[in-house]
Amino acid sequence: MQFVSDVEAQPDSFVGVRHADAEIPAPEVYGREAIRRIARALPPIERAYASIRFSILRPKLLSVMDLLLPDTGRILDVGCGFGLFAAYFGQTQPARAVVGVDPDGRRVEMASQVCKRLGLGHTFIEGDIRTAALTGTFEAAYVLDVMHHLAPTDQLATLSRLSDALVPGGLLLIKDITTEPRFGLEFTRLLDRGMVGLQAPLHYRHHQEWATLLRGFDFRVRVVRVPDILPYPHVVIAATKL
Ligand SMILES: C[S@@+](CC[C@H](N)C(=O)[O-])C[C@H]1O[C@@H](n2cnc3c(N)ncnc32)[C@H](O)[C@@H]1O
């Protein structure tokens, strides 16, 4: 019997180290310049709001999410607000085509204007994520500090809609607030109540509960907690559609 050594059995491409032809771009991990451009594209009040949002979603959080999201393809921004993060993730990877959805018409209009000013070809739809007219499928979706603003049944309807909208292998990225430590949760709740008033729904879930729910919608789940200088109990959930 003739034996062939492992090295001989490998195709050519496995022998030695092969260098890629194209240089790998390695931009600054946290896009300060991208944030400055977004601020310049906004009117004064929204600019102040943007500086608060970008100080809450700090470099660590933004960098984790930026690296998790695909660098090309259609990406759904659920509850896009003023389009701050569509504008950010679109600048760090210009081949991303973001579709933003939000029921607040004024925010959607502002998101459209900001992204146009920055030369980004994103699109924005005024609507509720559960019912908005979305066409085609998405390589990824992200939901940044939106889930806890939805009533429990709406959270489930949103997960179901997103599971249907993603391609197999697509990524659902949820940035939210977990329920421990208790002090961090109550700190966040107080600030959120100040923003939305006493009547609007606020429903936080523990990250383990999100993971269990997502598995029920056929996602594989990874979770990281992201400590902050302020006591926000940030959590990033990366769920891959099976
Ligand atoms: C705290 S803001 C976050 C905005 C943005 N994601 C950000 O991180 O700056 C929550 C957003 O969720 C939007 N929202 C609330 N209910 C929604 C729903 N059912 N479908 C889509 N967006 C919704 C609100 O209009 C608001 O813009």
The ligand as an SDF file (V2000), in Angstrom:
LIG
                    3D

 27 29  0  0  0  0  0  0  0  0999 V2000
  -34.2990   55.0580   22.9380 C   0  0  0  0  0  0  0  0  0  0  0  0
  -34.7160   55.3620   21.2690 S   0  0  0  0  0  0  0  0  0  0  0  0
  -33.2990   54.6130   20.4700 C   0  0  0  0  0  0  0  0  0  0  0  0
  -33.0740   55.1660   19.1030 C   0  0  0  0  0  0  0  0  0  0  0  0
  -31.8460   54.6260   18.4090 C   0  0  0  0  0  0  0  0  0  0  0  0
  -31.9010   53.1930   18.2320 N   0  0  0  0  0  0  0  0  0  0  0  0
  -30.6030   54.9960   19.1800 C   0  0  0  0  0  0  0  0  0  0  0  0
  -29.9550   54.0780   19.7100 O   0  0  0  0  0  0  0  0  0  0  0  0
  -30.2990   56.1810   19.2780 O   0  0  0  0  0  0  0  0  0  0  0  0
  -36.0070   54.1730   20.9270 C   0  0  0  0  0  0  0  0  0  0  0  0
  -36.5530   54.2850   19.5040 C   0  0  0  0  0  0  0  0  0  0  0  0
  -37.3950   53.1740   19.2530 O   0  0  0  0  0  0  0  0  0  0  0  0
  -38.4630   53.6260   18.4430 C   0  0  0  0  0  0  0  0  0  0  0  0
  -39.5740   52.6480   18.5400 N   0  0  0  0  0  0  0  0  0  0  0  0
  -40.4890   52.5410   19.5320 C   0  0  0  0  0  0  0  0  0  0  0  0
  -41.3730   51.5690   19.2310 N   0  0  0  0  0  0  0  0  0  0  0  0
  -41.0210   51.0730   18.0170 C   0  0  0  0  0  0  0  0  0  0  0  0
  -41.5700   50.0700   17.1660 C   0  0  0  0  0  0  0  0  0  0  0  0
  -42.6640   49.3850   17.5030 N   0  0  0  0  0  0  0  0  0  0  0  0
  -40.9620   49.8180   15.9800 N   0  0  0  0  0  0  0  0  0  0  0  0
  -39.8560   50.4990   15.6230 C   0  0  0  0  0  0  0  0  0  0  0  0
  -39.2970   51.4580   16.3990 N   0  0  0  0  0  0  0  0  0  0  0  0
  -39.8680   51.7550   17.5810 C   0  0  0  0  0  0  0  0  0  0  0  0
  -38.7750   55.0050   19.0280 C   0  0  0  0  0  0  0  0  0  0  0  0
  -39.5310   55.8170   18.1430 O   0  0  0  0  0  0  0  0  0  0  0  0
  -37.3680   55.5440   19.2780 C   0  0  0  0  0  0  0  0  0  0  0  0
  -36.8650   56.2540   18.1740 O   0  0  0  0  0  0  0  0  0  0  0  0
  1  2  1  0
  2  3  1  0
  2 10  1  0
  3  4  1  0
  4  5  1  0
  5  6  1  0
  5  7  1  0
  7  8  2  0
  7  9  1  0
 10 11  1  0
 11 12  1  0
 11 26  1  0
 12 13  1  0
 13 14  1  0
 13 24  1  0
 14 15  1  0
 14 23  1  0
 15 16  2  0
 16 17  1  0
 17 18  1  0
 17 23  2  0
 18 19  1  0
 18 20  2  0
 20 21  1  0
 21 22  2  0
 22 23  1  0
 24 25  1  0
 24 26  1  0
 26 27  1  0
M  CHG  2   2   1   9  -1
M  END
$$$$
